[in-house]
Amino acid sequence: MRKKTQLIHGGIFGDKETGAVSTPIYQVSTYKQEAPGQHSGYEYSRTGNPTRFALEELIKDIEGGTRGFAFGSGMAAITSTMMLFNSGDHVVFTDDVYGGTYRVMTSVMNRLGIDSTFVDTSDLSQIEPAIQDNTKAIFIETPTNPLLKVTDIQAVSDLAKQHNLLVIVDNTFTTPYFQNPLKHGADVVLHSATKYLGGHSDVVAGLVVVNDEQLGEDLHYVQNSSGAILGPHDSWLLMRGIKTLGIRMEEHEQNTKEVIQFLQNHPTVKKVFYPGLEDHPGHEIAKKQSSGFGAMVSFDVGSAEKAEEVLKKVRYFTLAESLGAVESLISVPAKMTHASIPRDRRLELGISDGLIRVSVGIEDIEDLIEDLQQALG
Ligand SMILES: *Cc1c(COP(=O)(O)O)cnc(C)c1O
């Protein structure tokens, strides 16, 4: 099955009972048993629900793993994955991971005795020195927000094997349509499905896929114990979103190419950050491990004042957090997602005051370019 077909025919197609071509929403909490313990595979919807299971089978197939899991948010997926570890364990992280990942590790999981170290994983030589006797995993995000730094998944997996560590990849930005980390040696891939997989800014969800039976059993145990599950209606919405992931990603990327061409030729724009650009430090690795570069772009307009002016003037780029949906979104990391980082540290990381991040949507490209044109002046 090819990629776009799999998005539609992967997992469990339709409903056997009725022939319905879309999986029904099983809005149910419990299931009739013929005798105590004798049931049709479902007992209670925290443990398993047919709509959620259809979604879990779908993401499992798309990422090429052995078992999939649907959670109530990307953060619930990440937190539950961390619950595979024990007090006294340690995990190495990409230093510019999603802010919520940093927060849960440094203000929640640390209280439970699961420690973390943050290093620039796009520079392989920084990883090994961070590995301790109690290290159990390397958690990478690639590419990252907002500078789109790229980490070599295969190289990290090779290193991890030498040390008996799991490799966990946050694949939210590139999506399984363009990048499948399990094929590059990772053990766990996870998503904020709130973004491209849902794709319509109407559902908050998280997905995890593993490629090992025992790891799957362990994660199901955590999911059933902690209860961070996705409800049946949101599971259905997510399956509906995933069916069009392919055409959306193609369109997102096509629009992004044209937005970048425009930005690069605009005198106000000092620099454009996008892994698809040959001068981007992660370009070669991105080209090797993904079949597309996505639709997240950052560019520097020189000052906070200019950035603010652009934000005020745009009509089709909506000022909002989040990313990955049909509508174009715009934000200023220094004032929004990265506001809690001290300015000096931010500048050290390359996140200037005039840096603007856009999530390019799938509106008509002529409208998007005209909009940027009038906003940039
Ligand atoms: C949004 C996001 C998350 C968190 O997901 P939620 O669905 O908001 O809980 C995790 N990782 C990345 C890369 C994200 O963009």
The ligand as a Tripos MOL2 file, in Angstrom:
@<TRIPOS>MOLECULE
LIG
   15    15     1     0     0
SMALL
NO_CHARGES

@<TRIPOS>ATOM
      1 C1          2.0190   20.9530   20.6050 C.3       1 LIG1
      2 C2          3.1920   20.0810   20.7790 C.ar      1 LIG1
      3 C3          3.2730   19.1600   21.8430 C.ar      1 LIG1
      4 C4          2.2020   19.0560   22.9160 C.3       1 LIG1
      5 O1          1.0170   18.5800   22.4020 O.3       1 LIG1
      6 P1         -0.4530   18.9650   22.9840 P.3       1 LIG1
      7 O2         -1.3600   18.2380   22.0800 O.co2     1 LIG1
      8 O3         -0.5700   20.4530   22.9140 O.co2     1 LIG1
      9 O4         -0.4870   18.4760   24.3920 O.co2     1 LIG1
     10 C5          4.3760   18.3320   21.8970 C.ar      1 LIG1
     11 N1          5.3720   18.4130   20.9840 N.ar      1 LIG1
     12 C6          5.3390   19.2970   19.9700 C.ar      1 LIG1
     13 C7          6.4570   19.3300   18.9790 C.3       1 LIG1
     14 C8          4.2550   20.1600   19.8230 C.ar      1 LIG1
     15 O5          4.2420   21.0440   18.8130 O.3       1 LIG1
@<TRIPOS>BOND
     1     1     2 1
     2     2     3 ar
     3     2    14 ar
     4     3     4 1
     5     3    10 ar
     6     4     5 1
     7     5     6 1
     8     6     7 2
     9     6     8 1
    10     6     9 1
    11    10    11 ar
    12    11    12 ar
    13    12    13 1
    14    12    14 ar
    15    14    15 1
@<TRIPOS>SUBSTRUCTURE
     1 LIG1         1 GROUP 0 **** ****
